[in-house]
Amino acid sequence: MERKQKPPRQYPVAAQTTLLPFLLESVQDKSRNTVKGLLTRGQVQVNGKTVTRHDHPLTPGQTVTIIPETVKKAQLAFPILYEDDKIIVGDKPAGLLSMA
């Protein structure tokens, strides 16, 4: 069973540049490492084609799309009790390590 997925975000290219600087400027709510992770996991498309190279050239008129990652409930080691855009509450078993 899949959880609610956010729609893909699209960004039009207005000037000639390369992909990583364009993403860092366009996606200001994510850190540099997070943006690099999007590229590494194949979540970035240019005109519908998946691109993983940071130095991929962009030209005006192209569209960059960021595809959200799908998380399946079956992958989780514990149940999610509540989730919204800002917080997630899970019933984590004792001894299972977690990170902030």
Secondary structure, 3 states (H helix, E strand, C coil): CECCCCCCEEEECCCCEEHHHHHHHHCCCCCHHHHHHHHHCCCEEECCEECCCCCCEECCCCEEEECCCCCEHHHCCCCEEEECCCCEEECCCCCCCCCC
